[in-house]
């Protein structure tokens, strides 16, 4: 009697854990199905080619022009800028924290990185619009400081904690024998770092960079506040851009349900979902490769 | 423990039932609802009126929703709301629909909306004509010296497409009053998420030109006077010039009711036009009519 009660309990707990485990898969699938159901209707008003390749975004005009090419390029440009800034800086910081810094500095730096990740993006955006945007305009002599570069700088700040923390873990996971061996063979500390440890930690570092990119790509608030949101095809980092995320955030509130504008915004969501998914998948592949080694 | 729970049940139930009894004993003065629907531009104004009105008349619930002026007028013709908010006068077609439904729409102008054009204080331009504004925001004038200003590029600041101000500026300035024209803001125009963002950028950027509601004027930006055409004098936007209809970028805001207002609808309209209601108009960045 007692045994079967225990068995039942075991069974229930097991199933509950199983449900929690697959919940995220179910949610992702449901979200994608929902996006697809709402977004696919955009093809009633525009072809796939003119949606993805159209150069003009005038969603509330009649007839509406629903070309998201400037938005896709805007998102990619801001992300690329942020990655160029954050990845080298983040990896260097991770190496310093993991391998070079004295123990006391290490704890201080680590907690500072954690604080950096705790700053809400809207606060960063607010600082961006009042401090960074006028500063960049004056220093770089731009027509306006509301540019892709301002967005990249903000996003680099947001991606840094992710990149630093995960890279640092990857560096710490490199077997100690590698380092000892390199030093015993007469390599200097620097040679050990960039010839031996970086190779051991590389998959983890790449995964860190990819996760950082994912974070940057999906960020909305700070980007919307500092990039100017002009839907033009950008030619340099120092021009205003409009991102996919900012477009959804700015327009969804007022798009009449069932209108072509509404469906187009869901379709923008699908594009965003697919790109983010690809980035995360790449990060996962690299992380797994790192573990198998 | 179980005893306690069982004993507690009646009390908990009573707590739920009691307020309901309490409510029904006040039969004669039961709560009434007033549905207001329409212009997105006016939603905040309607909401502010509704909250203040509800404090004076706690038994009247006022529900305000947006959807656009056309939606509001359609709703009042179909009878799904009592008051329609509209930022345009009703069209002939809508008058006929109302007549077919058996009543006339009663129109009340409750406030005015003035849109000001602002630049950085260092900009030497002080007035523009409507045509110049149109060319400027459509992106055909790319440098300030073409308008007689300094040798600088122009940076256009617009509100997002979800803003009533964006739509009004597009229809009134770019499309010269025709709501279905082909004109659009230049693609390079920056879409700003708020009037605050436009104010901030024009205060810091001597290339910028933007627009927002009259209530947002501050000494950190320079407000341009606007002329209807080259023969008319340029008029600075003030409460007086908007009210006298001499400032060109302004419009009346309407409330429509079914026939002559009666009962709580009449109370609400009277409140909107009262000194208190008109103070709310000013607080929500519109121009009071009195």
Interface residues (C-beta under 8 A of the other chain):
Chain A: X56 X57 X58 X59 X60 X61 X62 X70 X129 X130 X133 X134 X137 X143 X144 X145 X146 X224 X225 X228 X229 X230 X231 X232 X240 X242 X250 X251 X253 X254 X255 X256
Chain B: X40 X67 X68 X152 X153 X155 X160 X161 X162 X167 X180 X184 X187 X188 X189 X190 X191 X192 X193 X197 X200 X201 X204 X205 X207 X208
